[in-house]
Amino acid sequence: MTDLAYPVLVFAHLLLFVLWLGGDVGVFILGQHFRKRHRYTLEQRLALLTLLVEVDMVPRTAWALMVPVSLSVVAIAGYWAMPAWLLVAAWLVGGCWVWLVWDAHLHDQTPRAARDRRIELVLKTGLALFYLALGAISLATRAPLSPQWLATKALLFGVIFVAAIMIDVAFKPVGAQLGRLISEGSSDATELPLLRTMNRTRIWVWVVYLLLLATAYLGLAKP
């Protein structure tokens, strides 16, 4: 079973990485076109924004599933003698996270979605602390992850969580700004604050992209 499970999990891990980064690139491109107020009508830009939200579900789902899949790869490869309860907990957390993401999406702009996103933020914060601690402790003591490349990858994964959380924090004013744009129409007064918010958010987006590439390199090269 191990001989079968390991390549399947590695393939799933790689597939999730492709969907995460590729989906994020799609979101980035749609966001870039949304910014072009002189090229598209407001109705066209809002349609692009709707498509952006739909495409964004791909990387959000991949990110959530990356947690149990990556820990399963680490465990089955023998890099960490992980307690069975921790692996089960990882899959429960991943499943819960996927449900929160999709439930919030399907009930957007409702108190239920707001509740889901608050719970998701707590979950992501806890996972950020878990990976940061796992990576830092392993780098310092060579346990529980003895390979230094893997410990570094765990640490960087924790930083990815922090940067991704900051994307949501930086993007939060967009809701009110977009509502003003829709109600008042396109003008410098409605467009420029929205553009500034999007520009601040892009900084954290680029941080996530660079960290994803760094973790992918570590997993491939194992330096």
Disulfide bonds with the S-S distance in Angstrom:
none
